[in-house]
């Protein structure tokens, strides 16, 4: 039963964490409307589409992860009750593969941030500046939320290994 409690607590923490994607998405969408309604300069007008796109992307990520993790909570109990050993093994494998994915994320996103920063330096049009700055802001949000999710899955994986030792 400790295994089920551990998995459920992790999934509930993920559900809470993914709400931050949604909150930041709303912020980007509000910014887009603000730039659209109040933007007077070319640069301010150039932010309308990039902030809209970033907001929609973050909203999609947030809602997708929220619904996935929300449904996991009920699936965990069913899987645990049907075969605890298979559930344990699948959680070990899933957490290991997720940790490997985060390794890629934490290498790719900083590279994308550097590319966007270089675009700001070398391309002097309002549209590309707005795209680059919005991209950097969106990627920082992803790093912030994924950074906490990474440390949470790391702790979860270690605790799963401890559950195995107690068997």
VMD Tcl script that builds the backbone (N, CA, C; Angstrom):
set m [mol new atoms 501]
animate dup $m
set s [atomselect $m all]
$s set {name element resname resid chain x y z} {
  {N N UNK 1 A 0.817 -1.195 0.000}
  {CA C UNK 1 A 0.000 0.000 0.000}
  {C C UNK 1 A 0.864 1.263 0.000}
  {N N UNK 2 A 2.056 1.162 0.560}
  {CA C UNK 2 A 2.976 2.304 0.559}
  {C C UNK 2 A 3.317 2.717 -0.872}
  {N N UNK 3 A 3.443 1.735 -1.745}
  {CA C UNK 3 A 3.745 1.991 -3.147}
  {C C UNK 3 A 2.625 2.799 -3.806}
  {N N UNK 4 A 1.392 2.417 -3.572}
  {CA C UNK 4 A 0.256 3.138 -4.146}
  {C C UNK 4 A 0.191 4.566 -3.614}
  {N N UNK 5 A 0.425 4.743 -2.338}
  {CA C UNK 5 A 0.402 6.076 -1.734}
  {C C UNK 5 A 1.502 6.951 -2.338}
  {N N UNK 6 A 2.678 6.378 -2.496}
  {CA C UNK 6 A 3.818 7.100 -3.076}
  {C C UNK 6 A 3.498 7.560 -4.496}
  {N N UNK 7 A 2.972 6.651 -5.313}
  {CA C UNK 7 A 2.648 6.970 -6.703}
  {C C UNK 7 A 1.534 8.016 -6.781}
  {N N UNK 8 A 0.542 7.877 -5.942}
  {CA C UNK 8 A -0.585 8.817 -5.948}
  {C C UNK 8 A -0.138 10.213 -5.517}
  {N N UNK 9 A 0.696 10.293 -4.503}
  {CA C UNK 9 A 1.202 11.596 -4.060}
  {C C UNK 9 A 2.028 12.266 -5.152}
  {N N UNK 10 A 2.841 11.472 -5.854}
  {CA C UNK 10 A 3.624 12.025 -6.953}
  {C C UNK 10 A 2.695 12.579 -8.037}
  {N N UNK 11 A 1.669 11.805 -8.420}
  {CA C UNK 11 A 0.755 12.239 -9.477}
  {C C UNK 11 A -0.007 13.499 -9.064}
  {N N UNK 12 A -0.413 13.582 -7.801}
  {CA C UNK 12 A -1.118 14.782 -7.324}
  {C C UNK 12 A -0.200 16.002 -7.366}
  {N N UNK 13 A 1.069 15.812 -7.030}
  {CA C UNK 13 A 2.034 16.920 -7.106}
  {C C UNK 13 A 2.233 17.354 -8.556}
  {N N UNK 14 A 2.222 16.411 -9.474}
  {CA C UNK 14 A 2.344 16.740 -10.900}
  {C C UNK 14 A 1.129 17.513 -11.389}
  {N N UNK 15 A -0.054 17.113 -10.943}
  {CA C UNK 15 A -1.278 17.829 -11.312}
  {C C UNK 15 A -1.187 19.280 -10.843}
  {N N UNK 16 A -0.732 19.482 -9.624}
  {CA C UNK 16 A -0.576 20.839 -9.100}
  {C C UNK 16 A 0.450 21.614 -9.924}
  {N N UNK 17 A 1.559 21.001 -10.230}
  {CA C UNK 17 A 2.645 21.656 -10.951}
  {C C UNK 17 A 2.237 22.061 -12.366}
  {N N UNK 18 A 1.472 21.210 -13.039}
  {CA C UNK 18 A 1.105 21.518 -14.428}
  {C C UNK 18 A 0.160 22.708 -14.513}
  {N N UNK 19 A -0.490 23.042 -13.414}
  {CA C UNK 19 A -1.352 24.229 -13.415}
  {C C UNK 19 A -0.534 25.495 -13.680}
  {N N UNK 20 A 0.748 25.466 -13.356}
  {CA C UNK 20 A 1.573 26.645 -13.599}
  {C C UNK 20 A 1.760 26.913 -15.082}
  {N N UNK 21 A 1.770 25.857 -15.914}
  {CA C UNK 21 A 1.791 26.069 -17.360}
  {C C UNK 21 A 0.550 26.854 -17.772}
  {N N UNK 22 A -0.583 26.473 -17.196}
  {CA C UNK 22 A -1.846 27.130 -17.530}
  {C C UNK 22 A -1.847 28.578 -17.052}
  {N N UNK 23 A -1.349 28.821 -15.838}
  {CA C UNK 23 A -1.288 30.193 -15.316}
  {C C UNK 23 A -0.388 31.083 -16.183}
  {N N UNK 24 A 0.779 30.575 -16.550}
  {CA C UNK 24 A 1.673 31.354 -17.413}
  {C C UNK 24 A 1.061 31.540 -18.798}
  {N N UNK 25 A 0.351 30.519 -19.294}
  {CA C UNK 25 A -0.314 30.635 -20.593}
  {C C UNK 25 A -1.329 31.771 -20.569}
  {N N UNK 26 A -2.094 31.841 -19.499}
  {CA C UNK 26 A -3.069 32.928 -19.369}
  {C C UNK 26 A -2.350 34.277 -19.372}
  {N N UNK 27 A -1.212 34.347 -18.703}
  {CA C UNK 27 A -0.416 35.580 -18.696}
  {C C UNK 27 A 0.037 35.977 -20.093}
  {N N UNK 28 A 0.511 35.013 -20.873}
  {CA C UNK 28 A 0.926 35.299 -22.242}
  {C C UNK 28 A -0.267 35.730 -23.091}
  {N N UNK 29 A -1.410 35.081 -22.906}
  {CA C UNK 29 A -2.601 35.441 -23.680}
  {C C UNK 29 A -3.088 36.846 -23.323}
  {N N UNK 30 A -3.046 37.189 -22.044}
  {CA C UNK 30 A -3.413 38.543 -21.622}
  {C C UNK 30 A -2.428 39.562 -22.216}
  {N N UNK 31 A -1.145 39.214 -22.203}
  {CA C UNK 31 A -0.141 40.111 -22.796}
  {C C UNK 31 A -0.417 40.318 -24.278}
  {N N UNK 32 A -0.799 39.248 -24.970}
  {CA C UNK 32 A -1.095 39.362 -26.397}
  {C C UNK 32 A -2.249 40.321 -26.636}
  {N N UNK 33 A -3.306 40.182 -25.857}
  {CA C UNK 33 A -4.445 41.086 -25.984}
  {C C UNK 33 A -4.020 42.523 -25.642}
  {N N UNK 34 A -3.193 42.656 -24.615}
  {CA C UNK 34 A -2.700 43.978 -24.239}
  {C C UNK 34 A -1.893 44.628 -25.340}
  {N N UNK 35 A -1.001 43.863 -25.944}
  {CA C UNK 35 A -0.216 44.417 -27.056}
  {C C UNK 35 A -1.119 44.768 -28.241}
  {N N UNK 36 A -2.122 43.943 -28.482}
  {CA C UNK 36 A -3.044 44.168 -29.592}
  {C C UNK 36 A -3.848 45.449 -29.370}
  {N N UNK 37 A -4.342 45.631 -28.145}
  {CA C UNK 37 A -5.199 46.784 -27.851}
  {C C UNK 37 A -4.417 48.070 -27.581}
  {N N UNK 38 A -3.265 47.933 -26.925}
  {CA C UNK 38 A -2.550 49.118 -26.461}
  {C C UNK 38 A -1.251 49.410 -27.197}
  {N N UNK 39 A -0.789 48.461 -28.016}
  {CA C UNK 39 A 0.492 48.621 -28.693}
  {C C UNK 39 A 0.488 49.757 -29.697}
  {N N UNK 40 A 1.378 50.684 -29.514}
  {CA C UNK 40 A 1.475 51.844 -30.419}
  {C C UNK 40 A 2.699 51.767 -31.325}
  {N N UNK 41 A 3.790 51.189 -30.813}
  {CA C UNK 41 A 5.023 51.116 -31.605}
  {C C UNK 41 A 5.037 49.840 -32.434}
  {N N UNK 42 A 5.941 49.790 -33.402}
  {CA C UNK 42 A 6.070 48.591 -34.233}
  {C C UNK 42 A 6.465 47.378 -33.395}
  {N N UNK 43 A 7.358 47.599 -32.429}
  {CA C UNK 43 A 7.787 46.484 -31.583}
  {C C UNK 43 A 6.628 45.968 -30.729}
  {N N UNK 44 A 5.863 46.858 -30.153}
  {CA C UNK 44 A 4.717 46.434 -29.335}
  {C C UNK 44 A 3.702 45.666 -30.179}
  {N N UNK 45 A 3.439 46.127 -31.377}
  {CA C UNK 45 A 2.507 45.432 -32.279}
  {C C UNK 45 A 3.059 44.078 -32.714}
  {N N UNK 46 A 4.379 43.980 -32.802}
  {CA C UNK 46 A 5.011 42.730 -33.224}
  {C C UNK 46 A 4.863 41.624 -32.185}
  {N N UNK 47 A 4.586 41.984 -30.938}
  {CA C UNK 47 A 4.436 40.985 -29.870}
  {C C UNK 47 A 3.088 40.265 -29.899}
  {N N UNK 48 A 2.114 40.768 -30.603}
  {CA C UNK 48 A 0.764 40.201 -30.558}
  {C C UNK 48 A 0.770 38.714 -30.929}
  {N N UNK 49 A 1.286 38.368 -32.073}
  {CA C UNK 49 A 1.261 36.973 -32.548}
  {C C UNK 49 A 2.202 36.077 -31.734}
  {N N UNK 50 A 3.459 36.472 -31.486}
  {CA C UNK 50 A 4.342 35.586 -30.707}
  {C C UNK 50 A 3.810 35.275 -29.300}
  {N N UNK 51 A 3.258 36.279 -28.610}
  {CA C UNK 51 A 2.737 35.998 -27.265}
  {C C UNK 51 A 1.471 35.154 -27.336}
  {N N UNK 52 A 0.683 35.336 -28.380}
  {CA C UNK 52 A -0.503 34.498 -28.584}
  {C C UNK 52 A -0.092 33.042 -28.809}
  {N N UNK 53 A 0.883 32.840 -29.679}
  {CA C UNK 53 A 1.369 31.487 -29.973}
  {C C UNK 53 A 1.973 30.847 -28.714}
  {N N UNK 54 A 2.797 31.594 -27.994}
  {CA C UNK 54 A 3.406 31.064 -26.772}
  {C C UNK 54 A 2.333 30.713 -25.749}
  {N N UNK 55 A 1.332 31.576 -25.611}
  {CA C UNK 55 A 0.240 31.303 -24.684}
  {C C UNK 55 A -0.524 30.052 -25.061}
  {N N UNK 56 A -0.815 29.896 -26.342}
  {CA C UNK 56 A -1.531 28.700 -26.797}
  {C C UNK 56 A -0.687 27.436 -26.617}
  {N N UNK 57 A 0.617 27.549 -26.867}
  {CA C UNK 57 A 1.495 26.385 -26.680}
  {C C UNK 57 A 1.560 25.986 -25.204}
  {N N UNK 58 A 1.743 26.960 -24.331}
  {CA C UNK 58 A 1.794 26.655 -22.899}
  {C C UNK 58 A 0.453 26.121 -22.397}
  {N N UNK 59 A -0.640 26.644 -22.924}
  {CA C UNK 59 A -1.966 26.153 -22.541}
  {C C UNK 59 A -2.141 24.703 -22.978}
  {N N UNK 60 A -1.705 24.396 -24.189}
  {CA C UNK 60 A -1.793 23.029 -24.688}
  {C C UNK 60 A -0.963 22.080 -23.828}
  {N N UNK 61 A 0.259 22.476 -23.518}
  {CA C UNK 61 A 1.125 21.663 -22.660}
  {C C UNK 61 A 0.472 21.477 -21.296}
  {N N UNK 62 A 0.000 22.568 -20.709}
  {CA C UNK 62 A -0.591 22.506 -19.375}
  {C C UNK 62 A -1.824 21.628 -19.310}
  {N N UNK 63 A -2.747 21.825 -20.236}
  {CA C UNK 63 A -3.978 21.028 -20.229}
  {C C UNK 63 A -3.674 19.565 -20.518}
  {N N UNK 64 A -2.765 19.315 -21.445}
  {CA C UNK 64 A -2.391 17.927 -21.751}
  {C C UNK 64 A -1.778 17.215 -20.559}
  {N N UNK 65 A -0.813 17.857 -19.929}
  {CA C UNK 65 A -0.175 17.242 -18.757}
  {C C UNK 65 A -1.133 17.140 -17.579}
  {N N UNK 66 A -1.989 18.136 -17.405}
  {CA C UNK 66 A -2.960 18.112 -16.313}
  {C C UNK 66 A -3.897 16.913 -16.460}
  {N N UNK 67 A -4.465 16.740 -17.648}
  {CA C UNK 67 A -5.411 15.638 -17.841}
  {C C UNK 67 A -4.719 14.281 -17.773}
  {N N UNK 68 A -3.502 14.194 -18.296}
  {CA C UNK 68 A -2.760 12.935 -18.232}
  {C C UNK 68 A -2.478 12.538 -16.792}
  {N N UNK 69 A -1.977 13.478 -16.010}
  {CA C UNK 69 A -1.635 13.167 -14.623}
  {C C UNK 69 A -2.872 12.985 -13.752}
  {N N UNK 70 A -3.941 13.696 -14.061}
  {CA C UNK 70 A -5.194 13.538 -13.312}
  {C C UNK 70 A -5.743 12.128 -13.516}
  {N N UNK 71 A -5.701 11.643 -14.750}
  {CA C UNK 71 A -6.210 10.293 -15.019}
  {C C UNK 71 A -5.295 9.212 -14.443}
  {N N UNK 72 A -4.017 9.528 -14.292}
  {CA C UNK 72 A -3.084 8.563 -13.701}
  {C C UNK 72 A -3.475 8.208 -12.268}
  {N N UNK 73 A -4.009 9.167 -11.548}
  {CA C UNK 73 A -4.351 8.934 -10.141}
  {C C UNK 73 A -5.318 7.761 -10.018}
  {N N UNK 74 A -6.353 7.726 -10.851}
  {CA C UNK 74 A -7.302 6.608 -10.788}
  {C C UNK 74 A -6.713 5.344 -11.415}
  {N N UNK 75 A -5.908 5.514 -12.453}
  {CA C UNK 75 A -5.293 4.348 -13.090}
  {C C UNK 75 A -4.311 3.654 -12.161}
  {N N UNK 76 A -3.620 4.428 -11.337}
  {CA C UNK 76 A -2.657 3.838 -10.405}
  {C C UNK 76 A -3.334 2.842 -9.478}
  {N N UNK 77 A -4.467 3.214 -8.934}
  {CA C UNK 77 A -5.150 2.326 -7.990}
  {C C UNK 77 A -5.610 1.046 -8.679}
  {N N UNK 78 A -6.150 1.171 -9.881}
  {CA C UNK 78 A -6.593 -0.011 -10.625}
  {C C UNK 78 A -5.408 -0.922 -10.945}
  {N N UNK 79 A -4.330 -0.333 -11.429}
  {CA C UNK 79 A -3.148 -1.130 -11.787}
  {C C UNK 79 A -2.533 -1.782 -10.564}
  {N N UNK 80 A -2.468 -1.060 -9.469}
  {CA C UNK 80 A -1.896 -1.603 -8.240}
  {C C UNK 80 A -2.738 -2.758 -7.719}
  {N N UNK 81 A -4.063 -2.601 -7.725}
  {CA C UNK 81 A -4.951 -3.647 -7.209}
  {C C UNK 81 A -4.973 -4.877 -8.100}
  {N N UNK 82 A -4.766 -4.709 -9.393}
  {CA C UNK 82 A -4.774 -5.877 -10.279}
  {C C UNK 82 A -3.463 -6.652 -10.224}
  {N N UNK 83 A -2.316 -5.930 -10.141}
  {CA C UNK 83 A -1.030 -6.626 -10.062}
  {C C UNK 83 A 0.020 -5.640 -9.535}
  {N N UNK 84 A 0.269 -5.696 -8.249}
  {CA C UNK 84 A 1.173 -4.750 -7.600}
  {C C UNK 84 A 2.603 -4.844 -8.142}
  {N N UNK 85 A 3.055 -6.049 -8.418}
  {CA C UNK 85 A 4.422 -6.232 -8.908}
  {C C UNK 85 A 4.592 -5.616 -10.300}
  {N N UNK 86 A 3.625 -5.872 -11.174}
  {CA C UNK 86 A 3.686 -5.295 -12.519}
  {C C UNK 86 A 3.573 -3.769 -12.456}
  {N N UNK 87 A 2.743 -3.266 -11.553}
  {CA C UNK 87 A 2.609 -1.821 -11.372}
  {C C UNK 87 A 3.940 -1.222 -10.922}
  {N N UNK 88 A 4.568 -1.878 -9.963}
  {CA C UNK 88 A 5.862 -1.407 -9.455}
  {C C UNK 88 A 6.881 -1.358 -10.595}
  {N N UNK 89 A 6.963 -2.418 -11.363}
  {CA C UNK 89 A 7.940 -2.490 -12.454}
  {C C UNK 89 A 7.657 -1.434 -13.511}
  {N N UNK 90 A 6.400 -1.230 -13.825}
  {CA C UNK 90 A 6.068 -0.227 -14.842}
  {C C UNK 90 A 6.402 1.183 -14.354}
  {N N UNK 91 A 6.235 1.451 -13.064}
  {CA C UNK 91 A 6.573 2.761 -12.517}
  {C C UNK 91 A 8.084 2.982 -12.507}
  {N N UNK 92 A 8.836 1.947 -12.202}
  {CA C UNK 92 A 10.300 2.058 -12.258}
  {C C UNK 92 A 10.731 2.394 -13.684}
  {N N UNK 93 A 10.206 1.646 -14.654}
  {CA C UNK 93 A 10.577 1.872 -16.052}
  {C C UNK 93 A 10.129 3.248 -16.539}
  {N N UNK 94 A 8.918 3.653 -16.169}
  {CA C UNK 94 A 8.407 4.953 -16.598}
  {C C UNK 94 A 9.220 6.087 -15.993}
  {N N UNK 95 A 9.557 5.976 -14.718}
  {CA C UNK 95 A 10.333 7.047 -14.087}
  {C C UNK 95 A 11.754 7.113 -14.663}
  {N N UNK 96 A 12.345 5.975 -14.981}
  {CA C UNK 96 A 13.680 5.971 -15.590}
  {C C UNK 96 A 13.650 6.610 -16.979}
  {N N UNK 97 A 12.633 6.271 -17.777}
  {CA C UNK 97 A 12.564 6.856 -19.125}
  {C C UNK 97 A 12.272 8.350 -19.058}
  {N N UNK 98 A 11.471 8.766 -18.092}
  {CA C UNK 98 A 11.183 10.191 -17.926}
  {C C UNK 98 A 12.443 10.954 -17.528}
  {N N UNK 99 A 13.241 10.367 -16.651}
  {CA C UNK 99 A 14.499 11.010 -16.252}
  {C C UNK 99 A 15.424 11.182 -17.451}
  {N N UNK 100 A 15.462 10.196 -18.336}
  {CA C UNK 100 A 16.285 10.306 -19.544}
  {C C UNK 100 A 15.766 11.419 -20.467}
  {N N UNK 101 A 14.444 11.555 -20.553}
  {CA C UNK 101 A 13.868 12.615 -21.388}
  {C C UNK 101 A 14.238 13.992 -20.850}
  {N N UNK 102 A 14.252 14.138 -19.533}
  {CA C UNK 102 A 14.611 15.430 -18.952}
  {C C UNK 102 A 16.059 15.796 -19.253}
  {N N UNK 103 A 16.929 14.815 -19.362}
  {CA C UNK 103 A 18.321 15.083 -19.714}
  {C C UNK 103 A 18.374 15.777 -21.072}
  {N N UNK 104 A 17.576 15.301 -22.014}
  {CA C UNK 104 A 17.522 15.907 -23.341}
  {C C UNK 104 A 16.920 17.312 -23.255}
  {N N UNK 105 A 15.848 17.455 -22.495}
  {CA C UNK 105 A 15.178 18.755 -22.362}
  {C C UNK 105 A 16.143 19.805 -21.823}
  {N N UNK 106 A 16.919 19.434 -20.797}
  {CA C UNK 106 A 17.810 20.404 -20.173}
  {C C UNK 106 A 19.058 20.690 -21.003}
  {N N UNK 107 A 19.242 19.976 -22.097}
  {CA C UNK 107 A 20.307 20.305 -23.036}
  {C C UNK 107 A 19.771 21.111 -24.220}
  {N N UNK 108 A 18.588 20.750 -24.694}
  {CA C UNK 108 A 18.028 21.382 -25.891}
  {C C UNK 108 A 17.502 22.790 -25.597}
  {N N UNK 109 A 16.780 22.960 -24.510}
  {CA C UNK 109 A 16.171 24.269 -24.219}
  {C C UNK 109 A 17.222 25.367 -24.049}
  {N N UNK 110 A 18.303 25.150 -23.307}
  {CA C UNK 110 A 19.317 26.218 -23.248}
  {C C UNK 110 A 19.916 26.564 -24.613}
  {N N UNK 111 A 20.069 25.578 -25.474}
  {CA C UNK 111 A 20.574 25.843 -26.824}
  {C C UNK 111 A 19.578 26.714 -27.598}
  {N N UNK 112 A 18.287 26.408 -27.459}
  {CA C UNK 112 A 17.266 27.220 -28.121}
  {C C UNK 112 A 17.249 28.647 -27.572}
  {N N UNK 113 A 17.472 28.792 -26.274}
  {CA C UNK 113 A 17.533 30.130 -25.672}
  {C C UNK 113 A 18.719 30.913 -26.242}
  {N N UNK 114 A 19.852 30.250 -26.389}
  {CA C UNK 114 A 21.041 30.904 -26.958}
  {C C UNK 114 A 20.775 31.334 -28.398}
  {N N UNK 115 A 20.137 30.475 -29.179}
  {CA C UNK 115 A 19.818 30.816 -30.574}
  {C C UNK 115 A 18.885 32.028 -30.620}
  {N N UNK 116 A 17.873 32.031 -29.756}
  {CA C UNK 116 A 16.940 33.170 -29.725}
  {C C UNK 116 A 17.657 34.454 -29.301}
  {N N UNK 117 A 18.584 34.334 -28.346}
  {CA C UNK 117 A 19.344 35.515 -27.905}
  {C C UNK 117 A 20.237 36.035 -29.035}
  {N N UNK 118 A 20.827 35.136 -29.793}
  {CA C UNK 118 A 21.652 35.555 -30.925}
  {C C UNK 118 A 20.812 36.243 -31.997}
  {N N UNK 119 A 19.591 35.775 -32.185}
  {CA C UNK 119 A 18.705 36.437 -33.145}
  {C C UNK 119 A 18.431 37.879 -32.729}
  {N N UNK 120 A 18.280 38.106 -31.426}
  {CA C UNK 120 A 18.061 39.474 -30.942}
  {C C UNK 120 A 19.252 40.357 -31.308}
  {N N UNK 121 A 20.451 39.783 -31.181}
  {CA C UNK 121 A 21.649 40.560 -31.462}
  {C C UNK 121 A 21.848 40.846 -32.948}
  {N N UNK 122 A 21.536 39.866 -33.798}
  {CA C UNK 122 A 21.907 39.988 -35.202}
  {C C UNK 122 A 20.774 40.336 -36.155}
  {N N UNK 123 A 19.524 40.181 -35.723}
  {CA C UNK 123 A 18.403 40.521 -36.591}
  {C C UNK 123 A 17.682 41.706 -35.956}
  {N N UNK 124 A 17.620 42.789 -36.693}
  {CA C UNK 124 A 17.144 44.036 -36.106}
  {C C UNK 124 A 15.748 44.426 -36.597}
  {N N UNK 125 A 14.866 43.449 -36.770}
  {CA C UNK 125 A 13.490 43.788 -37.136}
  {C C UNK 125 A 12.591 43.562 -35.925}
  {N N UNK 126 A 11.543 44.360 -35.771}
  {CA C UNK 126 A 10.662 44.221 -34.610}
  {C C UNK 126 A 10.034 42.826 -34.491}
  {N N UNK 127 A 9.647 42.246 -35.604}
  {CA C UNK 127 A 9.005 40.929 -35.567}
  {C C UNK 127 A 9.936 39.869 -35.002}
  {N N UNK 128 A 11.181 39.830 -35.504}
  {CA C UNK 128 A 12.110 38.813 -35.025}
  {C C UNK 128 A 12.556 39.068 -33.590}
  {N N UNK 129 A 12.654 40.317 -33.198}
  {CA C UNK 129 A 12.963 40.629 -31.792}
  {C C UNK 129 A 11.832 40.144 -30.887}
  {N N UNK 130 A 10.610 40.404 -31.280}
  {CA C UNK 130 A 9.454 39.972 -30.488}
  {C C UNK 130 A 9.384 38.448 -30.415}
  {N N UNK 131 A 9.613 37.798 -31.543}
  {CA C UNK 131 A 9.611 36.327 -31.560}
  {C C UNK 131 A 10.705 35.789 -30.644}
  {N N UNK 132 A 11.891 36.343 -30.738}
  {CA C UNK 132 A 13.022 35.868 -29.935}
  {C C UNK 132 A 12.794 36.087 -28.442}
  {N N UNK 133 A 12.356 37.276 -28.074}
  {CA C UNK 133 A 12.141 37.575 -26.652}
  {C C UNK 133 A 11.003 36.726 -26.088}
  {N N UNK 134 A 9.931 36.561 -26.838}
  {CA C UNK 134 A 8.818 35.728 -26.391}
  {C C UNK 134 A 9.243 34.267 -26.282}
  {N N UNK 135 A 10.037 33.807 -27.227}
  {CA C UNK 135 A 10.544 32.430 -27.176}
  {C C UNK 135 A 11.393 32.218 -25.941}
  {N N UNK 136 A 12.267 33.153 -25.645}
  {CA C UNK 136 A 13.104 33.040 -24.441}
  {C C UNK 136 A 12.227 32.986 -23.191}
  {N N UNK 137 A 11.236 33.862 -23.123}
  {CA C UNK 137 A 10.347 33.881 -21.956}
  {C C UNK 137 A 9.596 32.558 -21.812}
  {N N UNK 138 A 9.078 32.034 -22.912}
  {CA C UNK 138 A 8.342 30.767 -22.874}
  {C C UNK 138 A 9.255 29.615 -22.461}
  {N N UNK 139 A 10.457 29.578 -22.999}
  {CA C UNK 139 A 11.388 28.509 -22.670}
  {C C UNK 139 A 11.833 28.580 -21.204}
  {N N UNK 140 A 11.949 29.781 -20.673}
  {CA C UNK 140 A 12.284 29.930 -19.251}
  {C C UNK 140 A 11.148 29.385 -18.391}
  {N N UNK 141 A 9.918 29.656 -18.780}
  {CA C UNK 141 A 8.773 29.096 -18.048}
  {C C UNK 141 A 8.836 27.574 -18.073}
  {N N UNK 142 A 9.105 27.020 -19.238}
  {CA C UNK 142 A 9.199 25.556 -19.357}
  {C C UNK 142 A 10.317 25.025 -18.473}
  {N N UNK 143 A 11.465 25.692 -18.481}
  {CA C UNK 143 A 12.575 25.261 -17.615}
  {C C UNK 143 A 12.208 25.338 -16.137}
  {N N UNK 144 A 11.523 26.395 -15.744}
  {CA C UNK 144 A 11.127 26.530 -14.338}
  {C C UNK 144 A 10.205 25.396 -13.902}
  {N N UNK 145 A 9.168 25.159 -14.677}
  {CA C UNK 145 A 8.201 24.127 -14.305}
  {C C UNK 145 A 8.818 22.739 -14.435}
  {N N UNK 146 A 9.539 22.497 -15.532}
  {CA C UNK 146 A 10.168 21.191 -15.723}
  {C C UNK 146 A 11.297 20.943 -14.730}
  {N N UNK 147 A 11.949 21.991 -14.272}
  {CA C UNK 147 A 13.000 21.818 -13.267}
  {C C UNK 147 A 12.451 21.235 -11.981}
  {N N UNK 148 A 11.308 21.748 -11.553}
  {CA C UNK 148 A 10.702 21.194 -10.343}
  {C C UNK 148 A 10.151 19.799 -10.596}
  {N N UNK 149 A 9.585 19.586 -11.786}
  {CA C UNK 149 A 9.067 18.255 -12.124}
  {C C UNK 149 A 10.204 17.235 -12.189}
  {N N UNK 150 A 11.348 17.658 -12.700}
  {CA C UNK 150 A 12.508 16.762 -12.775}
  {C C UNK 150 A 12.963 16.346 -11.382}
  {N N UNK 151 A 13.079 17.303 -10.487}
  {CA C UNK 151 A 13.529 16.944 -9.141}
  {C C UNK 151 A 12.487 16.078 -8.443}
  {N N UNK 152 A 11.217 16.307 -8.734}
  {CA C UNK 152 A 10.158 15.493 -8.126}
  {C C UNK 152 A 10.219 14.054 -8.636}
  {N N UNK 153 A 10.417 13.859 -9.944}
  {CA C UNK 153 A 10.481 12.491 -10.487}
  {C C UNK 153 A 11.754 11.797 -10.026}
  {N N UNK 154 A 12.819 12.568 -9.818}
  {CA C UNK 154 A 14.064 12.005 -9.313}
  {C C UNK 154 A 13.868 11.451 -7.900}
  {N N UNK 155 A 13.220 12.234 -7.053}
  {CA C UNK 155 A 12.926 11.797 -5.683}
  {C C UNK 155 A 11.974 10.607 -5.716}
  {N N UNK 156 A 10.966 10.675 -6.559}
  {CA C UNK 156 A 10.000 9.580 -6.702}
  {C C UNK 156 A 10.703 8.288 -7.108}
  {N N UNK 157 A 11.599 8.382 -8.079}
  {CA C UNK 157 A 12.339 7.201 -8.534}
  {C C UNK 157 A 13.191 6.603 -7.405}
  {N N UNK 158 A 13.865 7.459 -6.649}
  {CA C UNK 158 A 14.677 6.980 -5.523}
  {C C UNK 158 A 13.804 6.315 -4.461}
  {N N UNK 159 A 12.644 6.898 -4.195}
  {CA C UNK 159 A 11.742 6.306 -3.208}
  {C C UNK 159 A 11.174 4.984 -3.702}
  {N N UNK 160 A 10.943 4.863 -5.016}
  {CA C UNK 160 A 10.509 3.590 -5.583}
  {C C UNK 160 A 11.571 2.520 -5.360}
  {N N UNK 161 A 12.814 2.880 -5.546}
  {CA C UNK 161 A 13.914 1.933 -5.319}
  {C C UNK 161 A 13.964 1.499 -3.853}
  {N N UNK 162 A 13.673 2.403 -2.937}
  {CA C UNK 162 A 13.648 2.056 -1.513}
  {C C UNK 162 A 12.504 1.101 -1.199}
  {N N UNK 163 A 11.371 1.278 -1.858}
  {CA C UNK 163 A 10.238 0.367 -1.673}
  {C C UNK 163 A 10.635 -1.026 -2.100}
  {N N UNK 164 A 11.421 -1.124 -3.184}
  {CA C UNK 164 A 11.892 -2.426 -3.663}
  {C C UNK 164 A 12.769 -3.102 -2.622}
  {N N UNK 165 A 13.627 -2.337 -1.971}
  {CA C UNK 165 A 14.537 -2.901 -0.973}
  {C C UNK 165 A 13.773 -3.443 0.226}
  {N N UNK 166 A 12.605 -2.896 0.527}
  {CA C UNK 166 A 11.829 -3.346 1.669}
  {C C UNK 166 A 11.068 -4.627 1.381}
  {N N UNK 167 A 10.924 -4.990 0.126}
  {CA C UNK 167 A 10.162 -6.202 -0.240}
  {C C UNK 167 A 10.812 -7.465 0.296}
}
mol reanalyze $m
mol bondsrecalc $m
mol representation Tube
mol addrep $m
